[in-house]
Amino acid sequence: MPLDTTVAIDAPEHIRFEVRIAGPAPRMLAYAIDLAFRAAIAAVCFVLLALLEAAPESFSEASNGVTLLVLFGLEWGYYVLCESLGNGQSPGKRFAGLRVIDEAGCPATFLAIVLRNLLRAADALPFTYAVGLLVMSGDRRFRRLGDWVAGTMVVVETRARAATALRIDPPPSERELEPLPLDLRLSGSDLDAIEAFLRRERTLGVLRGRELAEMIAPIHARRLGLRYDDPARLLALLYHRATTGIEASRSHTRLRTAAPSSGRMTR
């Protein structure tokens, strides 16, 4: 995958999973947001120092040293503190959806976070992180010097989203459902394949959707002895019957069998 930013990681438990590596653009966005946070913190600190300069002379003489400590803390300690407490995320990384992890896919340790941020000064040379960008451009995982030494990388954090209920449009009619048996005997993989097609069908063209449906529909039609005109509609009916249509069909069958018997009783 030379043009892809997805990297496969083999976990010690013999499980392979994939992570998406963060490129320079999202990392620059995260840096800009963190820079704004640090500027706001620095402004508050400088206001406090200005108030101290109006205090007795001993406080005024110490203000220069305090200023340097504040700048050092914001440049180095800010990231160490935030990424350690935030499980690899500073406020900027959290906003951009990024996270620092180690090369094995595990959360970065405190020592790794300290090392990668200690070398931030080297990555910033000679100006505007030129060295860091140069090193990142030559690495498939976009690691800067600090990441190389600490054995870390920055990845895009993916968040799982619950799928919404699949709706059949238009809803199946009783006439369409009548030829279908109550027990379709669909395996879990068959049902997953049909659901995946139905969810994707809305984004496909008519011809492409019909082409994909023709790969699945004939298999179930032959097995169930069904005829169809629209393969995509057949798959929608099968999904409806397998998920929500069974109980409704059973209730409808009970009503149909109960009605004639009631009529004979009143005759």
Residue, then its C-alpha position, 0 to 999 in steps of 0.5 A: m500500500p505505497l499510497d496508503t497511510t494505513v499500517a498493519i501492526d502485529a500485536p503480541e497476542h498474534i492479532r493483526f490490526e490496522v491504524r491510520i497514520a497522521g500526516p503533516a497536515p492534521r499534526m500542524l492543525a493540532y500544533a496550531i491549536d496547542l500553540a493557541f492554548r500555550a499563548a493563552i496560558a503565557a498571557v495569564c502568566f505574564v499578567l501575573l508577573a507584571l503585577l509582581e513587578a509592582a511588588p517589592e524589589s525582590f519579586s521584581e528581580a526574580s521576574n526575569g527568571v520566572t519568565l524563562l521558567v514559564l516559557f520553558g514549561l510551556e514549550w516542553g512541560y505542556y506536551v509532557l503533562c497533557e499527553s501523559l494525563g490525556n493518554g497520548q493526547s494534548p488539547g490540540k491532538r484531541f480536537a484533531g482526532l490524533r493520539v500518540i501511541d508506541e510502535a506496537g500499537c500500545p499506549a505510549t509510556f511516560l518515558a516515551i512521551v518525555l523522550r519525544n518531547l525532549l527532542r522537539a527542539a531538534d525537530a524545530l531546527p533551524f526554524t518552523y520545524a524544518v528538520g521534523l518535516l524533512v524527517m517525516s517526509g522520508d518516513r512511511r509512518f511520518r515520524r519525526l526525530g522525537d518519534w524515532v528515538a521514543g519509538t512512538m507514532v501519531v495516529v488518527e483515532t477512529r471512533a466506532r459509530a452505532a449503525t442506524a436501523l436499516r429501513i426498506d423503502p418502499p416497505p414490503s407489501e403482504r403480496e411481496l412477502e407471501p411467497l417467502p417461507l417463514d424460515l429462510r435459513l439464512s446464516g449470519s454471514d449471508l445476512d451480513a452480506i445482504e445488509a452490507f449491500l442494502r446499506r451501500e445500495r443508496t450510494l451506487g448507480v442503478l446499473r452497478g447496484r443491479e450488478l452487485a445484487e445479481m451476484i447474491a440474489p440468484i443463490h437464494a432464489r434457487r435455494l428457496g424456489l423463488r422468481y424475481d424481476d428485481p434482484a435488489r428488491l428480492l434481497a430487501l424482502l429477504y432481509h425484512r423477513a429474516t429480521t422483522g418479518i417473521e413475527a408479523s407473518r406468523s401473526h398474519t397466518r394465525l389471523r387468516t387461519a382463525a377467520p374461517s373457523s370463526g365463520r364456520m362456528t357462526r354458520 
